Structures are given as C-alpha cells and as structure tokens.
Amino acid sequence: MSSISTRLFTMSPDDRSRWMPAWLALLRTHARLWDQLEAQVRRDHGLTIARYDVLAHVDMAGGKLGLSELASSIVLSPSGLSKLLDRMESSGLIRRVPDPSDARSTFATITPEGRSLVKKARRSHHRLLQQAFGDALDDRDVADLTRIMGRISRSIS
C-alpha cells in the first residue's frame, strides 16, 4: 500500500471531510469535461482525444517531434503511443521518420492531411474550452485554479 493510501485509511473522517468534496468535484468535473471534449472532437472531426493530442503536440512543435518527447507530453504509455501512431500512420495523419543523427531515435512528423485536420479541430476544441474556462472563470479564478493545480501536481511528483 502506498504512503498516500496508508495515510488516507488512517485519517479520521474529520480530516477527509476537509478535502474530500474538492477531490470529488475535481473528478466529476474532469470526467464531464473529458466526455464533452471527446464527443465534440469525434463528432466534428472523427478524432479521438488521443489522436487530437498527438496531432496538436506535433503541430505545435513545428510539424516534427521526437517520440520520446511526444511520449512524455501525452497521457499514454509508450506501447499505447506506439499502437496509436501505427493507426495514425495508416490513416495518413502522421509519418514516423528515423533521426538522421541518431539511429536509435525516431520522429513523428505531421502530414498535410494531419495538419489540416488538427487546425480545424483546434478551433472547435478551443471554443469548448473557452466556454468551460474563459466564460465561466474570471482572471482571478484562472490564476487561483492554475496555482492550485500546480500545487497539487508538485505534491504528487
């Protein structure tokens, strides 16, 4: 059992009642937002969030990104990323090319079709995020949320 799990089960109910509502709100909000994003990207562009994420990262990197860097940027295991890239390559969205300076490394490069698709998807994806964050939160809320999420992230690293 991890130290976090051990502490969770040894805390008094009063200790948990202080942070449990925030934890549950985070989980529920994340799940609902993720479901909406996934449905919107699938409906409008025929992409999964994982495919969109890969295309967006490669596109933002100038069209070419090392696979190790890509793997650390997205929420997939290395084997999951490899399988996803196989399917994306078959669909003509990306290509894998060897690194000419290091035979052990490979780059993911975005195809013109992949670039066109991610640009269209980004516009509608950002509209939904604008509604969820930009329209719902003022500047102070955004700063607080960013600070809080950073603090939580640092506590679990």
N, C-alpha and C positions, 0 to 999 in steps of 0.2 A: 504494500500500500504506500503510495507517495506521501510525502510530508504534508502536502496540501490536503489530501484525503484524510489523513490521520487527524489534522487539526480540525477539519470540518466535522468529523464524527465526535471529537472530544469537546467541541464548543457547547456552551449552554444554548438553549433555544433563544435566550435573550440576545446573545452575540450574533446569531444568524439572523434574527429579525431586523437587525440594523441594516444589513446589506442585501439580504435575500430578495426584497422587492425590486431593487435595482438590477440584480442579476437576472431575474425572471423577465423584467421589462426589456433588458438588452437581448435576451434570447428570442423573445416573441417578436420584437421589432426587427431584429436581424432576419428571422425566418420569413416574416411577412414581406419585407423589402426584397429579400433574395428571390422569393417566389414571384413577386411582381416583375422584377428585373428579368428573370429567366423567361417568364411568359411573354413579356414585351419583346425581347430580343429574338425569341423563337418565332413569334407571330409575325413580326415586322421584317425579319431578315433571315429566318431559317438557321439561326446560330444558337448554340448553347452558350451559356455564360463562359464556360471554359474556353471555347473556341474564340469568343469575342475577346477574352482576356489575353490569350496568346497573340491574336492579331493586333490588339491595341498596344501591347508591350513591344512587339517587333516594329510596328509602325512608328511609335514614339521614339524608338532607338534609331530611327533613320532608315528603317527597312531591313536591318540585319542585326541579329543579336546572337551571342554565343549561347549554346544550350545550357551550360552550367549557370549562366547569369539568368536566363529565362526561367530555369527551374527554381531558382531562389526567389524570383519575383512573383510567381503564381502559386496557387494553393493546390498543388498536385504532387504526388510522389514522382521520383524520376521515371519509374516504369509506367505510371499513369500518363506522364507527359510524353513519353516515347510512343505509347499507343495512340494518344491523341494526335501527335504530329504525323504518325502514319496515316491516319484517317484524313487529316487536313491536307497532307501532301497528295493523297489520292483524289481529293476534291479540288485540287488545283489552287489552294489558298496560300500555301507556303511551299518552299523547297528547302531541303537540307543540303548544305554545301560544306565540303571539308575546308578547314582553315589552312590556307597555303603555308602558313608559318609554323603550324603545329599539327602534325598528322593525327594526334590524339583528340583534337578538338573539332567541333562542327558548329556551323552557324545555321540558324533558321533565317531564311530570307522571305519576305512577303512578295507575293506575285502581284501583278497589276489587278487581277480579279480580287485578291485578298485585300489590297489597299482600297479599292473602290467600295467593297462591302463594309470594311471597318469604318470608313469615313461616313457612310450612310448610317450605320448602326450607332456610331458615336453621337451623332446629332440627336437621335431619339432617346438613346440611353441617358445622355446629359439632360434632356428635357425632364425625364422622370426623376433624376437625381435633383434637379433644380426644384421640382415640386416637393420632394421629400426633405430636402435640406434648405435650399435657398429661400423658398417661400415660407417654410414652417419655422425657420430659426432666424433670429436677428444676429447681428455681428457678435454680440456678447455670448449668445448661446453657442455659436460656432466655435468661438475661442475657448469657451468652457468645455465643450464636448471634445475638442482636439486635445486640450490639456489633460482631461480625464482619461481619454483613451490611451494617450501616451503614457500616463502614469500606470495604468493597468498593464499595458504592454511591457513596460520595464519591469513590473513586478513578477511577470511570468517568464522572462527571458532566462 
